[in-house]
Amino acid sequence: MTAAVALHEHGSPPPKKTARQVIAQAAARLGNTPTICRTCYIHREVLSAHEDGELALRLRGNGRKHALSAEEAAVYRFPAGRLS
């Protein structure tokens, strides 16, 4: 979620350096290497959409009807929207 929101905030065009920096930051937060973070924690569609300049998360206000934050809910909805 952290990586997806950070990539989304950078907008487009998405330089590859941005993705590397965001992945390194997410890896540090998780206590893993960037390679492990990229392959195990970041959905491949998030990275693919970022590379295509199509990573657009719909961040909504959270009325706390569920336990997810607005960022978490946006990332959760993202892959399903991209694949449909």
Order of alpha helices (4+ residues) and beta strands (2+ residues): alpha-alpha-alpha-alpha
